[in-house]
Amino acid sequence: MKKTFGGPAICLDKNDINTDEIIPAKYLTENSKEALKPFMLEDLKMEGFDPASERMRNAKVIITRANFGCGSSREHAVWVFEVNGINVVIAESFARIFRQNMFNCGMLAIELQKEEIKQIFSLGDDLEVGIDGTNLKVKGGGKELSFSFELNPFDHDLVKVGGWLEYANQNY
């Protein structure tokens, strides 16, 4: 499945957002990605954050701080983003398994430096992200910032074909 990358973004100004906050463990018995959809970020506690808000429902990109996706190795944490149309997470760093699960699902996990994330957060809440290759543009508050990011060749190929299953079908 070909995915589009970029669009309206939401900032989650918190380090160490874990997989239990992304999708609570009580939903891990669900047998479809679609069944996870209404529970995205249900247990994330941040002042002013409402997981059911219109801004969250319209978001296609998440921008956050360090160590995103820490906790258990469950794929459900990536699946809940995918089923909600979020195909890009931009952070200072990711938990290793979460990051690879993103690429395995054909999604982008983009790492930027702490100072770059700080610049993005300074643009305010109404952000739009555009991605062209390994270039990222963030618009907000009447300003536009540009950043480049790197992907290793294998992760690039996973994203290009739509994830691990498609990659394996084409190459094995």
Secondary structure by P-SEA (a helix, b strand, c coil): cccccccbbbbcccccccccccccccccccccccccccccccccccccccccccccccccbbbbbcccccccccaaaaaaaaaacccbbbcccccaaaaaaaaaaccccccccaaaaaaaaacccbbbbbbcccbbbbbcccbbbbbbbbbcaaaaaaaaaccaaaaaaacc
